[in-house]
Amino acid sequence: MAGKVLNYYAGGNTARGFYSLYDSNIEGLDRVFILKGGPGTGKSSLIKKIGNIWSEKGYDIEFLHCSSDTSSVDGVIIRALGVGIVDGTAPHVIEPKAPGAIEEYVNLGEAWDSDFLAEYKVEILEMAAKKKEAYQAAYHTFARALKVHDDWERYYIHNMDFEAANELTNTLIDTLFTDKSVNRKADVRHRFLGAATPAGAKDYVPNLTEGLTNRYFIKGRPGSGKSTMLKKLAKASEEKGFDVEVYHCGFDPYSLDMIIVRELGFAIFDSTAPHEYFPDREGDVIVDMYETTIRSGTDERYEKDIKLVKERYTTTMKDAIEKLAEAKNWHEKLEKIYVNAMDYSVVDKWAATIQAEIEKIAEAK
């Protein structure tokens, strides 16, 4: 029987630039293979291949998806074996903590024809510069969108009952943990449930919450206290000794979108656009922040102003996504050059070498 596959992002294109949470997810692993190589060198294919092999062997795996290409992955973790394989090229450069003892560099650049690439040096430099420029423009535009979002939030923050929000949070802590605690240090992992991609906003909420007994869908407006409540719940879980998965917002990583405590079988998440879901199974519950914490009639009182700021936000986000698509276009042009310079039999040998080492680790377990 195949193992479970958990899908999430460990890095994202955000209003604060590229934001990496890779260290949080590979922390504690005994063996980490860091892949190096240019675009089109087969990193994602190698990661998928080995991940699928171990999933078919019955091991649970975690795929770390690429926020810049929805068809690619940037890593796989086989946590039961303490093994990970990650793409260590920019922008998610990973600094080894114990090179050789834990981390091992895998140079897929061994498979390319340097003489062939040298013929395209001018084109490669130009395309790489255009790609970087497009990403910087995307991050700048996301930052503008965040300022617009702050303007949107103010209408609700100024009409918020903070005491009611605190009471709701305390009630949820009592409901979710029911005075339970364990005497151990909690394992806390920071991730993204979704990301802004060249194809728009994507998320893995259904996959991440599959099999959980209870799912709490937080509904509300910008600035209604959703992230603050999630931060308090995450802190409560950690203080009570329960392992917690903390999912940051793919737009503003300083905010939270979800926490999952698998030991207690629950997830609670911001279920508003762009990751809006509704209850569809037993154990699903709506938590309405607008109804509980915002002064009645706020939507109606500021209807015209809110509509305008929402339109500005939507337009700015659309512009940012277009810049990500432009960056992806330059990346694909670079890939075409590198693909023609590659001897993928060398990559296959590296995959076989990594697979053999993981098998030794599994045998020793």
N, C-alpha and C positions, 0 to 999 in steps of 0.2 A: 504493500500500500504506500502510495506516494506521501511524502511529508507535506506539512502545511507550508504555504508560501506567503510571507508577510511582505507587503509592498509599501514603500514610503520613500520620501526624499530626505537626503542628509545635507543638501545644499540647495540654495534657491536664488533666483534673480529678484531682488527685493528693492524697496525704497531706500535701503541702506547699503546698496551695492550687492555684490555676490556675498552671500552669508553662509558660512560653513558650519555644520554641526557634526562633521565626520568624526572628530576626536571622541565625542560622547558615545558614538556607536561602536567604535573599534576598541574602546578602552576595555582592558581586561582580557583581550584575546591573546592566545599564546603564540600564534603565527599569523602574520599579515604579509601578503604578497602585494607589493606596490608596483603597479604597471606604469611604465614610462614609454612614451612614443607619441608621434604626431597624429594628426587626424587621419582616419582611415587605416590605422595600423592593426585593427582587429581587437582592440581592448574590450569593447562591449561584447563582441561575439564570444571571446574567450571566457569572459565572466558568465555569460548566459549558459554556455556549454557546460562548464563545470558545475554551476549552480543546479542546472537541470539533472545532471548525473546524480548528484547527492540527494536531490529531492526524490528522484525515482528509487533511490536506495532506502527511502523512508525517513530521511532526516528533514526536520523543519529548517527552512532557509529564509533569509531576509534579502530581498532585492532592493538595492539603493538606486532609485531611478534618476535619470538625467533630466534636469529642469530645462535644458537647452535643446533637447531632442527627445520627443515622446517615444521614439522607437528604440532608444538606447538605455543601457543601465551603466551606472558608475561603480557598482560594487555588489558583492554578495557576501553574506556572513552565514557560516554554519556554526551557530553558537554552541551546540552540543559538543562540537569538536574543538572549539576555541580557535577557529580558523576564519580568516577573511581575505578576500581579494578585492582590491580597490584601484580605481584609476587615480593615479597620483600626479596627473598633469594639471597645469593651470586651468581653471582658477581654484580647483580644490587640491592644492599642494599639501601633502601630508609629511610632516617632519617626524622621522623615526625617533623613538625613545630609547630603543636598544637595538641598533642596526646589527643585523646578522643573528642576534639572539632571538629577536621577535620578528622584526621587519626584514623583508628581503626584497631588494629591487629587482624587477624583471624588465630588462631593456628590449622592448620590441623593435627599437630602432636598428637592431642587428639584422632585421629582415629587409631593410630597404636598400636600394641601390643609390648610394650617395652621389655617384657621377651623374645618374639620371636626374636626381633632384637639383643638382648644381646648375643644370641647364635651365631650370625654372626658378632660379634664385630671385630674380627681379619680381616675377609674378607672385611668388610665395610671400615675399616681404610686403608687397602692395596689398595682397588679399588679407594677410594677417593684420595689417594696419587698419584696413577698412572694417574688418570684423571687430577689432578692439574699439574702434570709433563708434560703431553701431551699439555695442554693449554699453559704452559710457553714456551714449545718448539715451538708451533705454533706462539706465539707472537714474539719470538726471530727471527723466520724465516721470518715473515712478515716484521720485522724491517730491516732484511738484504735485502729483496726485495725492500723496500723503498729506500735504498741506491743505489741499482742498477737502480731504476726508476729515481733517481736524476741524475745519470750518463747519462741516456737516454735523460732527459730533457735538459741537457747542450748543446747538438747539436743544439737545436732549440732556446734556450735562447740567445746563442751567435750570432744567426742570426735573431734576432727579431727586428722589427721596433716598438719601444715602443710608439712613437708618433702616429703611425697608430692605435695601440691598444687603446690608449686613445680616439682618434677621433671616433673609432667604438663604444666604450662604451658610449660616450656622445651622439652619434647619437641614440643608442638604448634607452637611458634614455629619450630623446626627443620623440621617437616613442612610447614607452610604456606608458609614463605618460602624454604626450602632455600638459605640464604645469598644470596638475591637482594636487590638494593637498587638504587635509582635516585638520581641526584644532582640532586634537586630538592625544593622545599618541597611537602609533601603537602597536598592539599585535604581538609580534615576537615569533615564535615557532621554535625550533631547533630539527631536526630529521635526520634520514637516509632514503634515498629512496631504499637502498638495503644493502646487507651485504655479507661478506664472510662466508659461511656456510660449514658444512661437506659435502654437496652435490655440492659445488662450489658457484660461485657468483649468487645471486638471487636479483631481484628488483621488485618494484611495480609501475614503471613509467606509464604503461597504466591505471592502476586504479587511481593513483594520478592525472593524467592529464585529466581524463574522464570529458566531459562536458565543458571544457574550450574553449573559442572562438579561442584563438591563442596559438600555441605551437612553440617555437623557438628551433631548434635543432642545438646546437653548435658542429661544426666539427673542428677537429684540431689535432695536435700532442702533446705529453707530453711537457709541458713548453711553450706552445703557448699562455698562458694568460687566459685560460678559467676560472679558479677559481678566479683569480684576478678581472676579469670582473664581475663575479657573486657577489663577495663581494661588489663591488661598486654599483651594481644594488640593492642589499639588503639594503645597507645603504641609497640609494636614496629613496627607498620605505618607510623605517622607518622615514626618515626626512620629507617626504611628508604626513605622517600620515596614510599610508595604511598598514593594517595588512599583514604580510608576513610570509610564511612558508620557512624556510631556511634548505635545505637538505645538510648535510655534506657527504663527501666521506667516504664510508664504509671501505676503505683501509687506507687512511690518513685523520682523522677527522679534521685536521687543514685546509684542502681544502674543497671547496664547489662543489657540483655536480648539484644543481638545486635550483631555487627559484620559488615560486608560489604566485601570488597576485590575489586571487579569486575575490576580488571586481572589479578588472579591467579585469578579465577573461583571464589571461595569465600565462603561465609557460615558463621558459627558462632553458634549461638543457644541460649538457655535454652529448652529444649523441655519445660517442665513447665507445669502448669495456671497461669493460664487459657489459655496459648497452647501447648498440648501437641500435638505432631505426632510421627509415626513415619516411619522410612525407607520410601520407596515407589518409589525409582528408583535407577539405577546412580550411584554416587558419593556416596550417603548413608551417613554413618557415625555411630554412637552413641558419645558420650564419657560414660562412667558415673562421675560424681563420687562417688556414694555408695560404690560398690565400691572406688574407688581411694583415697579420702581419709578416709572415716569408719570408725571402729572397728567391726569386725564385731559384729553383735548389738545395735547401738544402738536400732534400731526396736523390737526385741522387749523390750529392757530397760526402755524408757520408754513402752511401748505405750499404757497407760491415760492417762498424763499428756499424751502427744502427741495422743491422740484428743480429749481435753477442750479443749486449746488450739486445735486445728484447728477444732473446732465453734464456739468463741468467735470465731475469726477469720472463719469463713464467715458467721456470724450478723451480725457487725458490718459486714462488706462488703455484705451484703444490705441492711442498714439504710441504708448510704451510697448505694447505687444507687437505693433508693426515694426518697431526697431529691433525687437528680439528676432522677428522673422527675417529681417534684413541681415542680422548677424549670422543666423543659421544659413542663409543663402551663401554668404561668403565662406562659411565653414565647409559647406558642401562642395564649393569650387576647389577649396584646398584639398578636400578628401579625394577628389578625382585625380589630382596630381599624385598624391601619395599612394593611392590604390595601384596606379600603374607602375609605381616604383617598388612594390612589395613582393617578396617571396613568402607567401603565406605558409609554405611548408615549415619555415623556421618558427612561425607562430604556433603551428600545430605541435611542434616539438616542445616548445615551452609549455603548452597546455598539458601535454603528456607528462612532462617533468613535474609540474605543479600537482596534477592529479595523483601521480605516484607518491608524492610526499604526503598528500592528504590521506591517502590510503594507509600509509605507515602510521600516521597519527591515529586513524580510526582503529587500526589493529591493536595499538598500544592502550587504547581506552578500556 
